[in-house]
Amino acid sequence: MDVGQQQRKTVRIMGTQGIPANYGGFETAAENIARFLVAKGWRVVVYCQRAGKGPMEEDVWNGIERITIPIDLPGWRGTSAFDWLCIAHACKFRDVCLIFGYNTAIFHYRMRLRGIPNIINMDGIEWARARWGIVKQGILYANERFAALFGNHLIADHPEIERFLYSRAPKRKISTITYGADPLPSASTAPIEAMNLEPGRYTTMIARTNPENSILELVKAFSMRRRDHKMVVLGAFLPEVNPYHRMVRDAASDEVIFAGPIYDPVIVKALRFHAKAHLHGHTLGGTSPTLVEALAAGNPVLSHDNKYNRWTARDAALYFDTPECADSQISRLLSDEGLRQKLSAAALARFNEEFTWDHVAGQYEELLTRFLPEI
C-alpha cells in the first residue's frame, strides 16, 4: 500500500454476502454505497463470502477492493465463521468499518478494544420475527444488545426503528438512513410477454413467503371475485412441505400466478414497470426495499396499514388491515384510472424525495466522515 492510498478516506464494509449484489437488500445497499463513495474519492474495501476452501483472495471490481473469504460451513455456522474472519482481518488496520446487520455483534468487542470505529446498520427488529424460532430469536436478541454496546454508531432504516433503538442506546449514537432504489423510467415488455402477461393487466407481490408478509390475506382478497387481471406472486413456495404455503395455494383463484423466486433484475424490473399496481403486505421491520422499489417504478400501491409502511409510502398508497378491506381496495385500484395516476405521481415524488441512492449514500458518507481516524 503506497502513501497516497494510506491517506485516502477508507471504509471497510462487511456483514453482506458481497458484491456485485445478487442476494438481497443489504448487498444492494453495500454495492450502491460503495460505488458512490469510490466516485467521491474514497477507498472502499468490501468483504465477500464464497463457498469452499482455500486462502483469502483480493481483487478490484469497478474501483472497489474486494476481499473474498471462502467458507465451507452451512447456514449460521458459515455466517458466523465469515463474520469472525472479516473482523479479524479488519482489526489489522485502523479504518472505519461499516457493518450491515447485528447477527454476530458479540464479535464486535474486538473492534472496540482496538479503538476501530464501528458503524452498524441495525436492519429491523429482527429477533421479533417468529419464523426464526425461539432459540434463534434469543441469539438475535442478545446480539442486538451487543451491537448497541459495542457499536460506535447505530443506523436505523426507519424513524420507528430509531425510536425503538432509543431503548438500547443513547439518542446521540443513532441515526436514520433508509434504503434506496434505482429509478425505473422504462422497461422492455419482452420478459413479461414471455410469461404470458399483458402490460397493465396484472398486479405484483414480491416478498419472502412467510405469514408476516400477509401473502395469504392478499391472495384471499384478490381471489374473492373475478378481476380480469392476474396477480403475480414472486417468491419460493413449497406447498408439499410447508403448511402455510399450502394454505396460500389453496386460497388462490386461477387468476393468481405463482411465478417462483425470480432474481434476474431485467425480469423483475419489467414486472414492476408494467404492473397496474403493487400489493405490499409487510407487517414488521422498518423500510422495506421492495416497497421502495415499487415507489421507484411509479407503482400505485396497496399496502398493509402499519406505521412502517405509512411513513415509507405516505400518500402513494391505499391501505388495508383485513382481507375484506383489501378486496375493496384492489377493486378501486383496478377500476379507477384517475386514482392510479394520482398514486403513481405520489410514488415518484416520494421516491425522489427520500429514496434515491445519491441521497441515501450521501447520508452514509456524511456519517462515515465523522468517524474517520486521524491520519
Helices and strands as residue ranges (DSSP letters): H 3-7, E 10-14, H 25-39, E 43-51, E 57-61, E 64-71, H 75-90, E 96-100, G 105-108, H 109-114, E 118-121, G 126-128, G 130-132, H 134-150, E 153-156, H 159-165, G 171-173, E 174-176, H 190-193, E 202-206, G 211-213, H 215-222, E 230-234, H 243-251, E 256-260, H 265-273, E 277-280, H 289-296, E 301-304, H 307-313, G 314-316, E 317-320, H 323-335, H 337-354, H 357-370
